Structures are given as C-alpha cells and as structure tokens.
C-alpha cells in the first residue's frame, strides 16, 4: 500500500457528510439567481477564422491517421508524435493556450497514464469494448487532474484503473435488457455488501469481474486506515441507486429533487476519485470535489439531453427540453459552475496553476459549446450571444464533430493501437 503523508492530518470519516453536501449544493443551485453570467472575451471574424483553421487542421490530421493505421512500433510512435503535435497546434492557435498550460498536460504524465490505462484495461479484460475503454478513460483524466491539483505524482494506480472500469461494467449490467429487474436488484445488493467489505460470492462471471475490480482497490487502500475511500464508493453506489429509482418512478418529481439526484451522482463520483488518489481528504477538499463533480454531472446531463428525453430519464435539461427553451437553465448552470470554481484553490498545489487556469476558462466554454450542439432547444438570440464568446462558430464545430463521428470506429482502433507502442 502506498504511503500518503496527507492522511495523518485529516479526519477518518467524510466531513461534511453526503446529505449535508447535497443540501448545500441544492441550496446553491436555488440561490445563484437570474441573469446572464460573465462569458469571457468575444472574438472577431478574423480571429475566429484563424482558430477554425486550426481546428479543421486537427480534425484532418486525425482522419488522415485513420487511413494509414500504424503496423509497427516505429509507425505507432511516429503516429503518436504527429497527433500530439497536431493537438499542440490546435491548443496554441485555436484555444489560445500558453506553453505552460500545454506543458502541464504533456509534461506532467497525463499522456503516459492514459496509454497505460488502455493497456491495463486490455490486460484485465481482453474482451472489453473499445467504447467502454475510452468512456472509462475520461475518469482517468479526472483522477490524474486531481493528482496534479493536489501536488501528487500524475500516474496510473491500481485503484484508478479499477474505479475507472467499475462503473462502465456496472452500468452496462444494469442497462442490459436481457437481465430482469429482480436480478439487477439482487446484484446491486451484493455489490453493496462487497463494497462494505463482506465476503460476497458473485452470482455469475460478470459479477466476478466487478468484484475483482473492488479487490484491486483493496490492494492499494487498507480499509481500517483509509475508510474515506470505501465510504465514498458506497456513497456513489447509493447515489446511482437513487438515480435509477428516479428513472423507474412514474410519479411527479420536483425540479429540486431531480437536480439533487444529479448533484449527488456527480458529486460522489469525483469525491471518490479524490479519495482514491489521496487516500483521505480534508473538509475543504471534500466540499470542493463534491461541488465540482456536481457541476460536471450537469454538463453531462446537457450533453445527453436528447438521449435522456428519449429514454425517459429525468434531468433538469431533459425535463425542460421541448417544454420551453433551455436558455434559463443553461444560464443557471453557468452561474452555478462559476460559484463552484471559486473554491478551486482548495486544491492548491503551487505548480498546478496552469491547470487551474485551463479548468476555469475551459469548463464554461465547454458548456457553451455543448449548448451549440442543440440549437433547436434554445432561442436564436441566446445562441448568438453564447456564440459571440466562442472561438469557433457553432455550425463549424458541429460540422467538425460530424466528420469525426463518421470515422469514430476507426479512430477508436487507432487510439488503442497507439497505446501499445513499445517501450512507452
């Protein structure tokens, strides 16, 4: 088990507790008020033209690489170098990143950890789908970002690998239409028992795989010495149960209840990341990470608005879409996120300021770009105002997304191939 000098100075249990954290965030959602939040600088037509050229160049570079898949370690190494170079040009010319901000990603080990994760996922389960690997990779990036923000080495650990895979596996199980409701409920109970530390017999090979991931976390974190780790895992398990309950319910549910469930689900997810990378957290870290995760979940809810509405999953966005424009709820989410990010200095590693800069500037811009994907759900005047603060026209960004979507399968195979470059 790895040592962590921070652990001796923090409480054994999560403080504040989950109910208090959910109540505070839900109150903040109510209190952020009306009106348009600050959206940052605007861009002239000429400035936007330069930035769009950089984005088009990056997309073209990715598509070109899928047409000549690398077949040797040397070719894979060269492919990786070209892709990283193309992203660097996009970051500088299209996103206005400074060298210090690019260096914090490529110099701190984020790229190496992602490559190692793809290998680890394939080693753990050779049959895992590429889409699941790259879905899980998003959590690896979150965990690595927290490592950097907390002054810890950026690296892949057994518990980051396990946690990043755990919820794609469990989500796929619970979403599988071939598995009846009683079986799913019984599995959820056994998983809770396993997370609590009880010796629990898996009912089938799929459950054994999931329980093996819990064992990987236990191999790094000792339960008596790191209780916050397992408390946070139980918290996200409970939050997912509430989320599923909301999905199944046909009765009336208030907007505040819907928001609270999203905030709890996202908050517990990132809180677990923080506990896994640090072993234990101080109260200020707990509060910030929970709020940060809640904001990220709201961003995901907007990204999934159409799929959620079709599936009958109730979020603050899917509930509003089709009834009225999403202008007001998107503004509220932006204001909410700005308030959450005021606490970013709670993770105050001195050399992580470039990463904090990227987070502060990038999340609001990312939410606005996501809104630009769903033009018919907004008023035209609202989208025009958001777009004025975007380095790219929304129509242009959507066109580039479509180009990448058409080669998504080939791109996934290419990214996985790069992960197996010899000696990296």
C-alpha positions as CSV (number, residue, x, y, z in Angstrom):
1,X,0.0,0.0,0.0
2,X,1.4,3.4,-0.9
3,X,2.1,5.9,1.8
4,X,0.5,9.4,1.9
5,X,1.7,12.0,4.4
6,X,-1.5,14.0,4.0
7,X,-3.5,11.1,5.6
8,X,-2.4,11.7,9.2
9,X,-3.8,15.2,9.3
10,X,-7.4,14.5,8.0
11,X,-10.5,13.0,9.7
12,X,-11.3,9.3,9.4
13,X,-14.8,9.9,8.0
14,X,-16.0,12.2,5.2
15,X,-16.7,15.6,6.7
16,X,-19.1,17.2,5.6
17,X,-21.3,14.1,5.1
18,X,-23.1,13.3,1.9
19,X,-26.6,14.5,3.0
20,X,-25.1,17.9,4.1
21,X,-23.2,18.2,0.9
22,X,-26.3,17.5,-1.3
23,X,-28.3,20.1,0.8
24,X,-25.6,22.7,0.4
25,X,-25.3,22.2,-3.4
26,X,-29.0,22.2,-3.9
27,X,-29.3,25.4,-1.9
28,X,-26.6,27.0,-4.1
29,X,-28.5,25.9,-7.2
30,X,-31.5,27.8,-5.9
31,X,-29.6,30.8,-4.8
32,X,-27.4,31.6,-7.8
33,X,-30.0,33.9,-9.2
34,X,-31.2,35.2,-12.5
35,X,-29.3,36.9,-15.3
36,X,-26.5,36.1,-17.8
37,X,-23.2,35.1,-16.3
38,X,-19.9,36.5,-17.4
39,X,-18.9,34.7,-20.6
40,X,-15.4,36.0,-21.2
41,X,-14.0,37.7,-24.2
42,X,-15.6,37.9,-27.6
43,X,-14.0,37.0,-31.0
44,X,-13.8,39.0,-34.2
45,X,-14.5,37.3,-37.6
46,X,-10.8,37.3,-38.4
47,X,-9.8,35.8,-35.0
48,X,-12.4,33.1,-35.4
49,X,-11.1,32.3,-38.9
50,X,-7.6,31.6,-37.6
51,X,-9.0,29.4,-34.8
52,X,-11.3,27.5,-37.1
53,X,-8.4,26.8,-39.5
54,X,-6.5,25.3,-36.5
55,X,-9.5,23.1,-35.5
56,X,-10.0,21.9,-39.1
57,X,-6.3,21.0,-39.3
58,X,-6.5,18.9,-36.1
59,X,-9.6,17.0,-37.3
60,X,-8.0,16.5,-40.7
61,X,-4.9,15.2,-39.1
62,X,-6.9,12.6,-37.1
63,X,-8.8,11.5,-40.1
64,X,-5.7,11.1,-42.1
65,X,-4.1,8.9,-39.5
66,X,-7.1,6.6,-39.5
67,X,-6.5,6.0,-43.3
68,X,-3.0,4.6,-42.6
69,X,-3.1,2.6,-39.4
70,X,0.3,2.0,-38.0
71,X,1.5,-1.6,-38.2
72,X,4.9,-1.4,-36.4
73,X,6.1,0.0,-33.1
74,X,8.0,2.6,-35.0
75,X,5.0,3.6,-37.1
76,X,2.9,3.8,-33.9
77,X,5.5,6.1,-32.2
78,X,5.5,8.4,-35.3
79,X,1.7,8.4,-35.4
80,X,1.5,9.4,-31.7
81,X,4.0,12.2,-32.3
82,X,2.0,13.6,-35.2
83,X,-1.2,13.5,-33.2
84,X,0.3,15.2,-30.2
85,X,1.9,17.8,-32.5
86,X,-1.5,18.5,-34.2
87,X,-3.1,18.9,-30.8
88,X,-0.4,21.3,-29.7
89,X,-1.1,23.5,-32.8
90,X,-4.8,23.5,-32.0
91,X,-4.2,24.4,-28.4
92,X,-1.9,27.3,-29.3
93,X,-3.7,28.7,-32.4
94,X,-7.3,27.6,-31.8
95,X,-7.7,27.7,-28.0
96,X,-5.2,30.3,-27.0
97,X,-3.3,28.0,-24.6
98,X,0.0,29.1,-23.4
99,X,3.1,26.9,-23.4
100,X,2.9,26.5,-19.6
101,X,-0.6,25.1,-20.0
102,X,0.3,22.7,-22.7
103,X,3.3,21.6,-20.7
104,X,1.2,20.8,-17.7
105,X,-0.6,18.2,-19.7
106,X,2.1,16.8,-21.9
107,X,4.9,17.2,-19.3
108,X,3.2,16.0,-16.2
109,X,2.4,12.5,-17.3
110,X,-1.3,12.7,-18.4
111,X,-0.5,11.2,-21.8
112,X,1.6,8.3,-20.3
113,X,-1.2,7.5,-17.8
114,X,-3.8,7.3,-20.5
115,X,-1.7,5.0,-22.6
116,X,-1.0,2.8,-19.5
117,X,-4.7,2.7,-18.7
118,X,-5.6,1.3,-22.1
119,X,-3.0,-1.4,-21.7
120,X,-4.2,-2.2,-18.2
121,X,-7.9,-2.4,-19.3
122,X,-7.0,-4.8,-22.1
123,X,-4.8,-6.9,-19.7
124,X,-7.7,-7.1,-17.2
125,X,-10.3,-8.0,-19.8
126,X,-9.2,-8.6,-23.4
127,X,-12.8,-8.6,-24.5
128,X,-13.7,-5.2,-23.1
129,X,-15.2,-2.9,-25.9
130,X,-13.1,0.0,-27.1
131,X,-16.0,2.3,-26.5
132,X,-16.0,1.3,-22.8
133,X,-12.3,1.8,-22.5
134,X,-12.5,5.3,-23.8
135,X,-15.5,6.1,-21.7
136,X,-13.5,4.9,-18.7
137,X,-10.5,7.0,-19.8
138,X,-12.5,10.2,-19.1
139,X,-12.4,9.2,-15.4
140,X,-8.7,8.5,-15.6
141,X,-8.1,12.1,-16.8
142,X,-10.2,13.4,-14.0
143,X,-8.2,11.4,-11.4
144,X,-4.9,12.5,-13.0
145,X,-6.0,16.1,-12.9
146,X,-6.8,15.8,-9.2
147,X,-3.4,14.3,-8.6
148,X,-1.8,17.3,-10.2
149,X,-4.0,19.8,-8.4
150,X,-3.2,18.1,-5.0
151,X,0.5,18.0,-5.5
152,X,0.7,14.3,-6.1
153,X,2.6,12.5,-8.9
154,X,0.5,12.1,-12.0
155,X,0.3,8.3,-12.5
156,X,-2.0,5.4,-13.1
157,X,-2.6,3.5,-9.9
158,X,-4.5,0.1,-9.4
159,X,-7.4,1.9,-7.8
160,X,-7.7,4.5,-10.6
161,X,-7.7,1.7,-13.1
162,X,-10.3,-0.3,-11.1
163,X,-12.6,2.6,-10.3
164,X,-12.5,3.9,-13.9
165,X,-13.6,0.5,-15.2
166,X,-16.1,-0.3,-12.3
167,X,-18.9,1.9,-13.4
168,X,-18.9,1.1,-17.1
169,X,-19.2,-2.5,-16.1
170,X,-21.9,-2.0,-13.6
171,X,-23.8,0.5,-15.8
172,X,-23.7,-1.9,-18.7
173,X,-25.0,-4.7,-16.4
174,X,-27.9,-2.6,-15.0
175,X,-28.8,-1.3,-18.5
176,X,-28.8,-4.8,-20.1
177,X,-32.4,-5.5,-21.2
178,X,-31.7,-9.2,-21.1
179,X,-31.2,-9.0,-17.3
180,X,-34.5,-8.9,-15.4
181,X,-35.3,-6.4,-12.7
182,X,-35.1,-8.8,-9.8
183,X,-31.6,-10.0,-10.9
184,X,-30.4,-6.4,-11.1
185,X,-31.7,-5.5,-7.7
186,X,-30.1,-8.7,-6.2
187,X,-26.8,-7.7,-7.9
188,X,-27.0,-4.2,-6.5
189,X,-27.4,-5.6,-3.0
190,X,-24.4,-8.0,-3.4
191,X,-22.3,-5.2,-4.8
192,X,-23.1,-3.0,-1.7
193,X,-22.2,-5.9,0.5
194,X,-18.9,-6.3,-1.3
195,X,-18.1,-2.6,-1.1
196,X,-18.8,-2.8,2.6
197,X,-16.0,-5.4,2.9
198,X,-18.1,-8.5,3.3
199,X,-17.0,-11.8,1.7
200,X,-19.6,-11.9,-1.1
201,X,-20.0,-14.8,-3.6
202,X,-20.6,-13.5,-7.2
203,X,-23.6,-14.9,-8.9
204,X,-22.0,-15.1,-12.4
205,X,-18.8,-14.4,-14.3
206,X,-19.8,-10.8,-14.9
207,X,-20.2,-10.1,-11.2
208,X,-16.9,-11.8,-10.5
209,X,-15.3,-9.3,-12.9
210,X,-16.9,-6.4,-11.0
211,X,-15.9,-7.8,-7.6
212,X,-12.3,-8.3,-8.8
213,X,-12.2,-4.6,-9.5
214,X,-13.2,-3.9,-5.9
215,X,-10.3,-6.2,-4.9
216,X,-7.9,-4.1,-6.9
217,X,-8.9,-1.1,-4.9
218,X,-8.5,-3.0,-1.7
219,X,-5.0,-4.0,-2.8
220,X,-4.0,-0.3,-2.7
221,X,-6.1,1.1,0.2
222,X,-6.3,-0.6,3.5
223,X,-9.9,-0.4,4.9
224,X,-9.1,0.5,8.5
225,X,-6.5,3.1,7.5
226,X,-8.4,4.6,4.6
227,X,-12.1,4.5,5.5
228,X,-12.9,7.5,3.3
229,X,-12.1,5.5,0.2
230,X,-14.8,2.9,0.9
231,X,-17.2,5.4,2.3
232,X,-17.0,7.3,-1.0
233,X,-17.5,4.2,-3.0
234,X,-20.6,3.3,-1.0
235,X,-21.8,6.9,-1.5
236,X,-21.7,6.7,-5.3
237,X,-23.3,3.3,-5.2
238,X,-26.2,4.7,-3.2
239,X,-26.4,7.8,-5.5
240,X,-26.7,5.5,-8.5
241,X,-29.5,3.6,-6.8
242,X,-31.4,6.9,-6.2
243,X,-30.8,7.8,-9.9
244,X,-32.2,4.5,-11.1
245,X,-35.2,4.9,-8.7
246,X,-36.0,8.3,-10.3
247,X,-35.8,6.8,-13.7
248,X,-38.3,4.0,-12.8
249,X,-40.7,6.3,-11.0
250,X,-43.8,7.5,-12.9
251,X,-44.9,9.9,-10.2
252,X,-44.4,13.7,-10.1
253,X,-40.9,14.8,-9.0
254,X,-39.9,18.3,-8.3
255,X,-37.1,20.1,-10.2
256,X,-35.2,20.4,-6.9
257,X,-35.3,16.6,-6.4
258,X,-34.1,16.0,-9.9
259,X,-31.2,18.5,-9.5
260,X,-30.3,17.0,-6.1
261,X,-30.0,13.5,-7.6
262,X,-27.8,14.7,-10.4
263,X,-25.6,16.6,-8.0
264,X,-25.3,13.6,-5.7
265,X,-24.4,11.3,-8.5
266,X,-21.8,13.6,-10.0
267,X,-20.5,14.8,-6.6
268,X,-20.0,11.3,-5.2
269,X,-18.2,10.2,-8.4
270,X,-15.5,12.9,-8.2
271,X,-15.3,12.7,-4.5
272,X,-14.4,9.0,-4.9
273,X,-11.7,10.0,-7.3
274,X,-10.3,12.4,-4.8
275,X,-10.3,9.7,-2.0
276,X,-8.7,7.2,-4.3
277,X,-5.8,9.4,-5.4
278,X,-5.1,10.9,-1.9
279,X,-6.3,8.2,0.5
280,X,-8.2,10.7,2.6
281,X,-9.4,14.3,2.3
282,X,-9.7,17.4,4.5
283,X,-13.2,19.0,4.8
284,X,-12.4,21.8,2.3
285,X,-11.3,19.3,-0.3
286,X,-14.4,17.2,0.3
287,X,-16.6,20.2,-0.2
288,X,-14.9,21.4,-3.4
289,X,-14.7,18.0,-5.0
290,X,-18.3,17.2,-4.4
291,X,-19.4,20.5,-5.9
292,X,-17.0,20.1,-8.8
293,X,-18.4,16.7,-9.6
294,X,-22.0,18.0,-9.4
295,X,-21.1,20.7,-12.0
296,X,-19.5,18.1,-14.3
297,X,-22.6,15.9,-14.0
298,X,-24.8,18.9,-15.0
299,X,-22.6,19.3,-18.1
300,X,-23.0,15.6,-18.9
301,X,-26.8,16.0,-18.5
302,X,-26.8,18.7,-21.1
303,X,-24.7,16.6,-23.5
304,X,-27.2,13.7,-23.0
305,X,-30.3,15.8,-23.2
306,X,-31.8,14.2,-26.3
307,X,-30.9,10.6,-25.4
308,X,-32.2,11.1,-21.8
309,X,-35.5,12.6,-23.1
310,X,-36.0,9.7,-25.5
311,X,-35.2,7.1,-22.7
312,X,-37.4,8.8,-20.1
313,X,-34.5,9.7,-17.9
314,X,-35.3,12.9,-16.0
315,X,-32.7,15.5,-15.6
316,X,-33.1,19.3,-15.3
317,X,-32.3,19.5,-19.0
318,X,-34.4,16.6,-20.4
319,X,-37.3,17.7,-18.2
320,X,-37.2,21.2,-19.7
321,X,-36.4,20.4,-23.3
322,X,-39.5,20.6,-25.5
323,X,-41.5,22.5,-22.9
324,X,-39.5,25.7,-23.0
325,X,-36.1,26.9,-24.3
326,X,-33.1,25.8,-22.3
327,X,-31.8,29.3,-22.1
328,X,-32.6,29.9,-18.4
329,X,-31.4,26.5,-17.1
330,X,-28.2,26.8,-19.0
331,X,-27.6,30.3,-17.6
332,X,-28.2,28.9,-14.1
333,X,-25.8,26.0,-14.7
334,X,-23.1,28.5,-15.9
335,X,-23.6,30.7,-12.8
336,X,-23.6,27.6,-10.6
337,X,-20.3,26.4,-12.1
338,X,-18.7,29.8,-11.7
339,X,-19.5,29.7,-8.0
340,X,-18.2,26.2,-7.6
341,X,-14.9,27.1,-9.3
342,X,-14.4,29.9,-6.8
343,X,-13.3,27.1,-4.5
344,X,-10.7,25.6,-6.9
345,X,-7.9,26.9,-4.8
346,X,-8.8,24.4,-2.1
347,X,-6.6,22.1,-4.3
348,X,-3.7,24.5,-4.2
349,X,-0.6,22.7,-5.3
350,X,1.7,25.7,-6.3
351,X,2.9,24.2,-9.7
352,X,-0.7,23.4,-10.8
353,X,-1.8,27.0,-11.5
354,X,-1.7,26.4,-15.3
355,X,-4.1,23.5,-14.9
356,X,-6.4,25.6,-12.7
357,X,-6.3,28.3,-15.4
358,X,-7.5,25.7,-18.0
359,X,-10.2,24.5,-15.8
360,X,-11.5,28.0,-15.0
361,X,-11.6,29.0,-18.7
362,X,-12.4,25.7,-20.2
363,X,-15.5,24.4,-18.4
364,X,-17.8,27.4,-19.1
365,X,-16.6,27.5,-22.7
366,X,-17.2,23.7,-23.0
367,X,-20.8,24.0,-21.6
368,X,-21.5,26.8,-24.2
369,X,-20.1,24.6,-27.0
370,X,-22.4,21.7,-25.9
371,X,-25.4,24.1,-26.0
372,X,-24.4,24.9,-29.5
373,X,-25.0,21.3,-30.5
374,X,-28.7,21.6,-29.7
375,X,-29.7,24.8,-31.5
376,X,-33.4,23.9,-31.7
377,X,-33.7,23.7,-27.9
378,X,-32.6,27.4,-27.5
379,X,-33.8,30.7,-28.7
380,X,-31.8,32.1,-31.6
381,X,-30.8,35.3,-29.7
382,X,-29.4,33.2,-26.8
383,X,-27.3,31.1,-29.1
384,X,-26.0,34.2,-30.9
385,X,-24.9,35.6,-27.5
386,X,-23.1,32.4,-26.5
387,X,-21.5,32.0,-29.9
388,X,-20.1,35.5,-29.7
389,X,-17.8,34.3,-26.9
390,X,-16.8,31.1,-28.6
391,X,-13.5,30.8,-30.6
392,X,-15.5,28.8,-33.2
393,X,-18.8,29.2,-34.9
394,X,-21.2,26.6,-33.5
395,X,-22.1,25.4,-37.0
396,X,-18.4,25.0,-37.8
397,X,-17.8,23.0,-34.6
398,X,-20.8,20.8,-35.3
399,X,-19.5,20.1,-38.8
400,X,-16.1,19.0,-37.4
401,X,-17.9,16.8,-34.9
402,X,-19.8,15.1,-37.7
403,X,-16.6,14.4,-39.6
404,X,-15.0,12.8,-36.6
405,X,-18.2,10.8,-35.9
406,X,-18.1,9.3,-39.3
407,X,-14.7,7.7,-38.5
408,X,-15.3,7.1,-34.8
409,X,-14.8,3.3,-35.0
410,X,-11.5,3.7,-37.0
411,X,-10.4,6.5,-34.6
412,X,-11.0,4.3,-31.6
413,X,-8.9,1.5,-33.1
414,X,-6.2,3.9,-33.9
415,X,-6.1,5.3,-30.4
416,X,-6.0,1.9,-28.9
417,X,-3.2,0.8,-31.3
418,X,-1.1,3.8,-30.2
419,X,-1.4,2.6,-26.6
420,X,0.7,-0.4,-27.4
421,X,3.7,1.5,-28.6
422,X,6.8,-0.5,-27.4
423,X,8.7,1.0,-24.5
424,X,6.2,3.8,-23.7
